[in-house]
Amino acid sequence: MTGLERNIKHKAKQYLDLFPAIALIGAGQVGKTRLAKSLCPDWKYIDLENPDDYDRVVSNPAFFFQQYPKNLIIDEAQLYPEIFEILCDVIDSRRQEKGRFILTGSSSPELLSNISETLAGRIGILELGTLKTNELYEKPLSLFYDLFTGKLDSKKIPSGPPPLSLEQIQSHWLKGGYPEPRLETHSLFYSQWMENYRNTYINRDIAALFPRLNKIAYRRFLTILSKLSGTIINKNDVARALEVTEGTVREYISIAEGTFLWRSLPSFERNIVKSIIKMPKGYIRDAGLLHHLTQINSLEDLLESPLIGISFESFVIEEILKGLEATFVTNWHPYYYRTRNGAEIDLVLEGPFGVLPIEIKYGSSVRVKQLKALSDFINEHALPFGIVFNQSTSIEWITPHIVQIPVGWI
């Protein structure tokens, strides 16, 4: 991977000034190690996947941290769960000193709870996703995200042509953001890498974390899950298809989510008037992986697929959330909204900025009557405005409270 600048790098540098340690978490092969090394290139690097490094730490952790009480990068920290309690004592011995350790971690549902519970107040947690479109094309983070600094204000909505072209957006939507295959131009390498990634994820990462897991059933589950991406999962139906219990399906979903493969969006339930569907919906987080799992290999395949609308919606949502993760906005949450009468909003963001409903349309234009659910939601919650993202070419106000923004601004 080349030296592409990650959006979250500036935030990571700030966190090193604020906390004794930071943790870079995310799926395997998204660039956590490279980012950690680029932040502190002169620090000692330990990889717990390396047997020699692992033995060096585990055999005598007290002595190891006497040698390296600071300026240390620990890669794949989840492989030695006891390290979090040990680090807690090491950090507390010099509690006021900042920027001592960088941890990376992936493929562990218990990773975040171990970090947040054991090192609470001592560590800043940053999630690194696959490449965002602007990162791949080496452009700065869109001015769209300035909208979330302070309270929502329509005056902060950017103007002018989008910084990313539709061709760039569609290419990234098709192929996703895993760095290594995206930076290699050969199409055969891309398809082979994606297949190897799936095999490695199941046969190595998941097998190591859950040695009793039925790998064949879990592989079939991933295939089914990819076809249900963007929907509310009926666990009972999936259980029957796999010939397992509903509890097993629930465990499989938890594993997929905990290993950053799947994102669950909870229901926005602030409406006390209407009957709300309260079950979460979810999607495969990387569009390229989704398309690989569903055998969509070209833009032509994608345009002819019945998954096109759901795929585009999931891609745009994930791009928006990656962008928000790179800002300094805290305590924000994503939701979806659906009533039992069929009114639906693809994404509702709630945070210190307020509540922002977002609709996502695959086409290049939208009619006002298609936005009734969005308009009603804005009125019922007394919101300043809502947004429609689509493949248009210019920012336009469709109604006094709904603005159309080209997807190139995400």
C-alpha positions as CSV (number, residue, x, y, z in Angstrom):
1,M,0.0,0.0,0.0
2,T,1.3,3.4,-0.9
3,G,1.3,6.4,1.5
4,L,-2.3,7.4,1.1
5,E,-3.4,9.8,3.8
6,R,-6.2,8.5,6.0
7,N,-8.9,10.9,7.1
8,I,-8.6,9.8,10.7
9,K,-4.8,10.5,11.0
10,H,-5.2,14.0,12.2
11,K,-7.6,12.9,14.9
12,A,-5.3,10.1,15.9
13,K,-2.4,12.6,16.4
14,Q,-4.7,14.7,18.6
15,Y,-5.7,11.7,20.6
16,L,-2.0,10.9,21.3
17,D,-1.8,14.3,22.9
18,L,-4.9,13.6,25.0
19,F,-4.5,10.0,26.2
20,P,-1.7,7.7,27.4
21,A,-2.7,5.2,24.7
22,I,-4.8,5.0,21.6
23,A,-6.4,2.0,20.0
24,L,-6.9,1.7,16.2
25,I,-9.7,-0.9,15.7
26,G,-11.3,-2.3,12.6
27,A,-11.5,-5.2,10.2
28,G,-8.4,-7.1,9.1
29,Q,-6.4,-5.6,6.1
30,V,-7.8,-2.1,6.3
31,G,-4.5,-0.4,7.0
32,K,-4.3,-0.2,10.8
33,T,-0.7,-1.2,11.1
34,R,0.4,1.2,8.3
35,L,-1.4,4.0,10.0
36,A,0.1,3.3,13.4
37,K,3.6,3.2,11.9
38,S,3.0,6.4,10.0
39,L,1.9,8.2,13.2
40,C,5.1,7.2,15.1
41,P,7.7,5.8,12.7
42,D,10.4,5.7,15.3
43,W,8.5,3.7,17.9
44,K,9.2,0.1,18.8
45,Y,6.9,-2.2,16.9
46,I,5.6,-5.5,18.3
47,D,3.3,-7.8,16.3
48,L,1.5,-10.4,18.4
49,E,0.8,-12.5,15.3
50,N,4.6,-13.0,15.2
51,P,5.4,-16.0,17.5
52,D,8.7,-14.5,18.6
53,D,7.1,-11.2,19.5
54,Y,4.2,-12.9,21.2
55,D,6.5,-15.1,23.3
56,R,8.6,-12.1,24.2
57,V,5.6,-10.2,25.7
58,V,3.8,-13.2,27.2
59,S,6.7,-14.9,28.9
60,N,7.5,-12.0,31.1
61,P,5.2,-9.0,30.6
62,A,6.4,-7.1,33.6
63,F,10.0,-7.2,32.3
64,F,8.9,-6.4,28.8
65,F,7.1,-3.2,29.9
66,Q,10.1,-2.2,32.1
67,Q,12.1,-2.2,28.8
68,Y,9.4,-0.5,26.8
69,P,7.4,1.8,29.2
70,K,6.5,4.1,26.3
71,N,6.8,4.7,22.5
72,L,5.5,1.2,21.7
73,I,3.1,0.0,19.0
74,I,1.4,-3.3,19.8
75,D,-0.2,-4.9,16.7
76,E,-3.2,-7.3,17.0
77,A,-3.5,-6.8,20.7
78,Q,-6.7,-9.0,20.9
79,L,-4.4,-12.0,20.6
80,Y,-3.3,-11.5,24.2
81,P,-6.4,-10.3,26.2
82,E,-4.4,-10.1,29.4
83,I,-2.4,-7.3,28.0
84,F,-5.2,-4.8,28.7
85,E,-5.0,-5.3,32.5
86,I,-1.2,-5.2,32.4
87,L,-1.3,-1.9,30.4
88,C,-3.7,-0.5,32.9
89,D,-1.1,-0.9,35.7
90,V,1.7,0.3,33.4
91,I,-0.2,3.5,32.5
92,D,-1.3,4.2,36.0
93,S,2.3,4.1,37.2
94,R,2.8,7.3,35.2
95,R,-0.8,8.4,34.8
96,Q,-0.3,12.0,33.6
97,E,2.1,11.0,30.7
98,K,0.3,11.1,27.4
99,G,1.0,9.4,24.0
100,R,2.8,6.3,25.3
101,F,1.2,3.4,23.4
102,I,-0.6,2.6,20.2
103,L,-2.7,-0.6,20.1
104,T,-4.3,-2.1,17.0
105,G,-6.9,-4.8,17.0
106,S,-9.3,-6.6,14.7
107,S,-11.5,-9.7,14.4
108,S,-12.6,-9.9,18.0
109,P,-16.1,-9.3,19.3
110,E,-14.7,-8.9,22.8
111,L,-12.0,-6.4,21.7
112,L,-13.9,-3.2,22.2
113,S,-15.3,-4.3,25.6
114,N,-11.9,-5.3,26.8
115,I,-10.4,-2.0,25.8
116,S,-13.2,0.3,27.1
117,E,-13.8,-1.5,30.4
118,T,-10.2,-2.2,31.4
119,L,-8.6,1.0,30.0
120,A,-11.5,3.4,30.5
121,G,-10.3,7.0,30.7
122,R,-6.8,5.9,29.7
123,I,-7.3,5.2,26.0
124,G,-8.7,6.9,22.9
125,I,-10.5,4.5,20.6
126,L,-10.6,5.1,16.9
127,E,-12.2,2.9,14.3
128,L,-10.5,2.6,10.9
129,G,-12.7,1.4,8.0
130,T,-11.8,0.4,4.5
131,L,-10.7,3.2,2.3
132,K,-13.1,6.1,1.8
133,T,-13.5,7.4,-1.7
134,N,-11.7,10.6,-1.1
135,E,-8.8,8.7,0.4
136,L,-8.3,6.5,-2.6
137,Y,-8.4,9.5,-5.0
138,E,-6.2,11.6,-2.6
139,K,-8.6,14.4,-2.0
140,P,-9.3,16.1,1.4
141,L,-12.3,15.1,3.5
142,S,-15.4,16.8,2.0
143,L,-16.6,20.1,3.4
144,F,-20.0,18.3,3.9
145,Y,-18.7,17.2,7.3
146,D,-18.4,20.8,8.5
147,L,-22.2,20.5,8.8
148,F,-21.8,18.5,12.0
149,T,-19.6,21.1,13.9
150,G,-22.1,22.9,16.2
151,K,-25.8,22.8,15.6
152,L,-27.2,22.0,12.2
153,D,-27.4,25.1,10.0
154,S,-28.3,25.1,6.4
155,K,-25.7,27.8,5.8
156,K,-23.0,25.2,6.3
157,I,-24.2,23.1,3.4
158,P,-21.4,23.3,0.8
159,S,-21.9,24.8,-2.7
160,G,-20.4,24.2,-6.1
161,P,-19.6,21.0,-8.0
162,P,-18.9,17.9,-5.9
163,P,-15.2,17.1,-5.3
164,L,-15.7,13.5,-6.5
165,S,-16.9,12.5,-9.9
166,L,-19.7,10.0,-10.5
167,E,-17.1,7.8,-12.2
168,Q,-15.0,7.8,-9.1
169,I,-18.0,7.2,-6.8
170,Q,-19.3,4.3,-9.0
171,S,-15.8,2.6,-9.2
172,H,-15.4,2.8,-5.5
173,W,-19.0,1.6,-4.9
174,L,-18.4,-1.4,-7.2
175,K,-15.0,-2.5,-5.8
176,G,-15.0,-1.3,-2.2
177,G,-12.2,0.0,-0.1
178,Y,-9.8,-2.7,1.0
179,P,-6.5,-1.0,0.3
180,E,-4.3,-3.7,-1.2
181,P,-6.7,-4.9,-4.0
182,R,-7.8,-1.3,-4.8
183,L,-4.2,-0.1,-5.3
184,E,-3.4,-3.0,-7.6
185,T,-4.6,-2.4,-11.2
186,H,-4.8,-6.1,-12.3
187,S,-8.4,-7.3,-12.2
188,L,-7.4,-10.9,-11.6
189,F,-5.5,-9.9,-8.5
190,Y,-8.5,-8.1,-7.2
191,S,-10.8,-11.1,-7.5
192,Q,-8.2,-13.5,-6.1
193,W,-7.5,-11.2,-3.2
194,M,-11.1,-10.9,-2.3
195,E,-11.6,-14.7,-2.3
196,N,-8.4,-15.1,-0.2
197,Y,-9.7,-12.5,2.2
198,R,-13.0,-14.4,2.7
199,N,-11.1,-17.7,3.2
200,T,-8.6,-16.2,5.6
201,Y,-11.4,-14.5,7.6
202,I,-13.2,-17.8,8.1
203,N,-10.3,-20.3,8.2
204,R,-7.8,-18.3,10.3
205,D,-9.4,-15.3,12.1
206,I,-12.8,-16.8,13.0
207,A,-11.3,-20.3,13.6
208,A,-8.8,-19.0,16.0
209,L,-11.4,-17.0,18.0
210,F,-14.1,-19.6,17.9
211,P,-12.5,-23.0,17.5
212,R,-15.8,-24.9,18.0
213,L,-17.6,-22.9,15.3
214,N,-18.9,-24.8,12.4
215,K,-16.9,-23.2,9.6
216,I,-19.0,-24.7,6.8
217,A,-22.3,-23.4,8.3
218,Y,-20.7,-20.0,9.0
219,R,-19.5,-19.8,5.4
220,R,-23.1,-20.5,4.2
221,F,-24.4,-18.0,6.7
222,L,-22.1,-15.3,5.1
223,T,-23.6,-16.1,1.7
224,I,-27.1,-15.8,3.0
225,L,-26.2,-12.6,4.9
226,S,-24.8,-10.9,1.8
227,K,-28.1,-11.5,0.0
228,L,-30.0,-10.0,3.0
229,S,-27.7,-7.0,3.2
230,G,-29.7,-3.8,3.8
231,T,-32.7,-5.6,5.3
232,I,-34.2,-6.5,8.6
233,I,-33.0,-10.0,9.3
234,N,-35.6,-12.7,10.1
235,K,-33.4,-14.9,12.2
236,N,-35.9,-17.8,12.2
237,D,-35.9,-17.9,8.4
238,V,-32.1,-17.9,8.3
239,A,-32.0,-20.6,10.9
240,R,-34.3,-22.9,8.9
241,A,-32.2,-22.3,5.8
242,L,-29.0,-23.2,7.6
243,E,-30.6,-26.0,9.7
244,V,-29.4,-24.4,12.9
245,T,-31.1,-22.8,15.9
246,E,-32.2,-19.2,16.0
247,G,-29.7,-18.7,18.9
248,T,-26.9,-19.9,16.5
249,V,-27.9,-17.3,13.9
250,R,-27.9,-14.6,16.6
251,E,-24.4,-15.7,17.5
252,Y,-23.3,-15.6,13.9
253,I,-24.6,-12.1,13.5
254,S,-22.8,-11.0,16.6
255,I,-19.6,-12.5,15.3
256,A,-20.0,-10.8,11.9
257,E,-20.7,-7.5,13.6
258,G,-17.9,-7.8,16.2
259,T,-15.4,-8.6,13.4
260,F,-16.4,-5.4,11.5
261,L,-17.9,-7.3,8.6
262,W,-21.5,-6.3,9.3
263,R,-23.1,-3.1,10.7
264,S,-26.4,-3.2,12.5
265,L,-28.4,0.0,12.4
266,P,-30.9,0.3,15.4
267,S,-34.3,1.7,14.9
268,F,-34.9,5.4,15.7
269,E,-37.7,5.2,18.3
270,R,-38.3,8.8,19.3
271,N,-41.7,9.0,17.7
272,I,-44.4,8.6,20.3
273,V,-47.2,9.0,17.8
274,K,-46.5,6.4,15.2
275,S,-46.0,2.6,15.5
276,I,-42.3,2.0,14.8
277,I,-40.6,-1.2,13.7
278,K,-38.0,-1.7,16.4
279,M,-35.9,-4.5,15.0
280,P,-32.4,-3.4,13.7
281,K,-31.5,-3.7,10.0
282,G,-27.9,-4.2,8.8
283,Y,-25.6,-4.5,5.9
284,I,-22.2,-5.8,4.7
285,R,-20.0,-2.8,5.5
286,D,-17.7,-2.9,2.5
287,A,-19.5,-2.7,-0.8
288,G,-16.7,-4.5,-2.7
289,L,-17.0,-7.5,-0.3
290,L,-20.7,-7.5,-0.7
291,H,-20.4,-7.6,-4.4
292,H,-17.8,-10.4,-4.3
293,L,-20.1,-12.5,-2.0
294,T,-23.0,-12.0,-4.4
295,Q,-20.9,-12.6,-7.5
296,I,-21.3,-9.1,-8.9
297,N,-18.1,-8.6,-10.9
298,S,-18.6,-5.6,-13.1
299,L,-20.5,-2.3,-13.2
300,E,-22.8,-3.9,-15.8
301,D,-23.5,-6.8,-13.4
302,L,-24.3,-4.3,-10.6
303,L,-26.6,-2.1,-12.8
304,E,-28.6,-5.2,-13.7
305,S,-28.7,-6.6,-10.2
306,P,-31.9,-6.5,-8.0
307,L,-29.5,-5.5,-5.2
308,I,-28.6,-2.2,-6.9
309,G,-30.7,0.1,-4.7
310,I,-29.9,-1.6,-1.4
311,S,-26.2,-1.8,-2.3
312,F,-26.0,1.9,-3.2
313,E,-27.8,2.8,0.0
314,S,-25.5,0.8,2.2
315,F,-22.4,2.2,0.4
316,V,-23.5,5.8,0.9
317,I,-24.4,5.2,4.6
318,E,-21.0,3.6,5.3
319,E,-19.2,6.4,3.5
320,I,-21.0,9.0,5.6
321,L,-20.2,7.2,8.8
322,K,-16.5,6.8,7.9
323,G,-16.4,10.6,7.3
324,L,-18.1,11.3,10.7
325,E,-15.7,9.0,12.4
326,A,-12.8,11.1,11.2
327,T,-14.2,14.3,12.7
328,F,-14.0,15.5,16.3
329,V,-17.7,15.1,16.8
330,T,-18.4,12.8,19.7
331,N,-21.5,10.9,21.1
332,W,-23.2,10.6,17.7
333,H,-25.3,7.6,16.7
334,P,-26.7,6.3,13.4
335,Y,-30.2,4.9,13.1
336,Y,-32.8,4.0,10.4
337,Y,-36.5,4.7,10.7
338,R,-39.5,2.7,9.5
339,T,-43.1,2.7,10.6
340,R,-45.5,-0.2,10.4
341,N,-47.3,1.8,7.7
342,G,-44.3,1.6,5.5
343,A,-42.8,5.1,5.9
344,E,-39.0,4.7,5.9
345,I,-35.9,6.9,6.1
346,D,-32.6,5.3,5.2
347,L,-30.4,7.0,7.8
348,V,-31.0,9.2,10.9
349,L,-28.0,10.8,12.5
350,E,-28.3,12.0,16.1
351,G,-25.7,13.8,18.1
352,P,-24.7,17.2,19.6
353,F,-25.5,18.7,16.3
354,G,-29.1,17.6,16.5
355,V,-31.1,15.1,14.4
356,L,-30.5,14.8,10.7
357,P,-32.6,12.5,8.5
358,I,-31.1,11.4,5.2
359,E,-32.7,9.7,2.3
360,I,-30.5,7.9,-0.4
361,K,-31.8,7.5,-3.9
362,Y,-29.9,5.7,-6.7
363,G,-31.2,7.9,-9.5
364,S,-30.1,11.4,-10.6
365,S,-33.4,13.1,-9.8
366,V,-36.2,12.8,-7.2
367,R,-39.8,13.9,-7.1
368,V,-41.3,15.7,-4.1
369,K,-44.0,13.0,-3.7
370,Q,-41.2,10.4,-3.2
371,L,-40.1,12.3,-0.1
372,K,-43.3,12.2,2.0
373,A,-41.8,10.1,4.7
374,L,-38.8,12.5,5.0
375,S,-41.0,15.6,4.9
376,D,-43.3,14.2,7.6
377,F,-40.4,13.2,9.8
378,I,-38.9,16.7,9.5
379,N,-42.3,18.3,10.5
380,E,-43.0,15.8,13.3
381,H,-39.6,16.4,15.0
382,A,-39.4,20.1,14.2
383,L,-36.1,19.7,12.4
384,P,-34.4,22.5,10.4
385,F,-33.9,20.3,7.3
386,G,-33.3,16.9,5.8
387,I,-31.0,15.6,3.0
388,V,-31.5,13.5,-0.1
389,F,-28.2,12.1,-1.5
390,N,-28.4,10.9,-5.1
391,Q,-26.4,10.9,-8.4
392,S,-27.4,14.4,-9.4
393,T,-24.8,17.0,-10.4
394,S,-25.7,20.0,-8.2
395,I,-27.0,20.9,-4.8
396,E,-30.6,22.1,-4.9
397,W,-33.4,22.8,-2.5
398,I,-36.3,20.5,-3.5
399,T,-38.6,21.9,-0.8
400,P,-37.9,24.7,1.8
401,H,-36.7,21.9,4.2
402,I,-35.2,19.2,2.0
403,V,-31.9,19.7,0.1
404,Q,-30.6,17.4,-2.7
405,I,-26.9,16.8,-2.5
406,P,-24.9,14.9,-5.1
407,V,-23.3,11.7,-3.8
408,G,-19.9,13.2,-4.8
409,W,-20.0,15.2,-1.7
410,I,-19.9,12.3,0.7
